[in-house]
Amino acid sequence: MRTVEDVLAFARKHEATMFDLTFVDVPGTLQHTSKPVHELPDVLRSGGGFDGSSIRGFKQIEESDMLLMPDPRTAIIDAFKADTTISFLCDVKDPVSGELFDSSPRTIAHRAMDALRSSTVADTAYFGPEAEFFIFDSVQYGEDVNTAFYRVDSDEAIWNTGREEEGGNLGYKIRHKEGYFPASPADKQQDLRSQMVRELECAGIKVETFHHEVATAGQAEIDMERDELVTMADHLMRYKYILRNVAYRHGKTVTFMPKPLFGDNGSGMHVHQSLWKEGKPLFAGEEYAGLSPMALHYIAGLLKHAGALCALGNPTTNSYKRLVPGFEAPVNLIYSARNRSAAIRIPMYSTNPKTKRVEFRLPDPICNPYLTFAALLLAGLDGIERELLPGDHTDENLYHMAAE
């Protein structure tokens, strides 16, 4: 859908009674406001007003009036509302100037793509994040003047081998670091993940694969097919929304917290990236790991700006509890083929030039995808434009190398 008329026809077809305007604040939290469907024609043409001073990172109170402009291409039916509700992702505009709001994360992502196209290096940037998460059966936490605590639990967690359970404890608890690809009955969440995938695909988000991840206590991964930068950031925000709500339906909680469990793997968000121009991939070539010189310059840009990229891609204190040796998380700023201990990995599954890409393994899924993807693209573009070199690669296990 690309026009107002398309959206109105969509609303009539589905007999929608409400619509939802969603957008993202600077830290990366999805926000929303709702309206009855009779307001839809005016909002599609003129936008919907809101108080920008109440949104983190937006406006001060003396200039708080702002507009949400729904993107017709993002219209879907929200599966988690009792009334039939159309959901939009929105751009944020200044009502006085009529311009896109500079501090809106979606605006920043759009402008990163504008910078790529104006550079003439490429016209398309594909992104493919692998967002891991935990599914917990119970989450408790508290903080007061005399105490602070948190407690999470999962039916499949290894610490519950001796727990009394309704119908008897049948075992099948996943040990620490042994959760990658177990079959049922050890994997108790296959059906729940399948429901998540169905809802994602109903929302227009194509899924490549899904599975249990390495950690105990319900760690999982659902991988979306790659897409262009802004579209993929949109998809990732809806991915989080859909997964949380499917879990909530079943009395469970999904968290994208990078390191909820001490002593087991954390949840990362490895970001696959490639540049294309006029329908042709630009990262395939004859250099190391089948890369082109452009791809090596792009890698060099990511390495050069890794500190700044961590500020956006790893935005919480908890993020750095994940980035420690021994848990398949990168701790060295180096690139390597196939090597999951490096900050940048070049996947070697296929020799098809269209699949050639680089994987930046530092980010975690609690980040704001619009800001993180924009920063990754601009860092790589800086490496290309300055012809930076990434230095030597290594194919060794970096966890076993001496610090130098």
Secondary structure by P-SEA (a helix, b strand, c coil): cccaaaaaaaaaaacccbbbbbbcccccccccccccccaaaaaacbbbbbbcccccccccccccbbbbbbcccccccccccccbbbbbbbbbbcccccccccccaaaaaaaaaaaaaaaccccbbbbbbbbbbbbbccccccccccccbbbbbbcccccccccccccccccccccccccccccccccccaaaaaaaaaaaaaacccccccccccccccccccccccccaaaaaaaaaaaaaaaaaaaaaacbbbbccccccccbbbbbbbbbbcccccccccccccccccccaaaaaaaaaaaaaaaaaaaccccccccccccccccccccccccccccccccbbbbccccccccbbbbbccccccccaaaaaaaaaaaaaaaaaacccccccccccccccccc
